[in-house]
Amino acid sequence: MSQKQYLETGKIINTHGLKGELKVEPWSDSPEFLLQFKNIYIDETLHHVLSARVHGRMVIMRLSGVSSVADAIPYKNKLIYFDRDDAVLKEGSFFIQDILGLSVIDENGTQLGTLTEVLFLPANDVYVVKGEQEHLIPAVPEHVKNVDIEAGTIVVSLIEGM
């Protein structure tokens, strides 16, 4: 399964302050994830990150060549991307993008369907698996036994009665 090289990681929702900083809504497990990048991409153009800091649930980012509110305004509502080669993930972590479309099987090897969506709920994420019937599987170790991106499979333990 081919992987996208550049992944969406957030959206610039506004300017911040008078020096051209950008307020970014992060699309990751935590806003701190964005702090690791020295480069981001907007409209397929490379931008160097001069500074980035967490501000509540947002990230305030300053880019080279953007030094005033007037410079920052054109970036409002733009998506930001990162190069997957620049990302450092914790052991056992993966990008949601990489597991969508994987085949989902139970512990007995029975094909359940394909992972089509991940729901981000307060208690935990939930995998939506579509096959002959739809399964909602909590994305916790008790139910997700193995994710093998190379093999293209996710092994799950179904909830009793499913």
ABEGO torsion letter per residue (X at the ends): XBBBABBBAEBBABBBEAAGBBBBBBBBABAAAAAABABBBBGGBBBBBABBBBBEABBBBBBBGBABAAAAAAABGBBBBBBAAABBBBBGBBBAAAABGBBBBBAAGBBAEBBABBBBBAABBBBBBBBABBBBBBBBAAABABBBAAAGBBBBBBBBGX
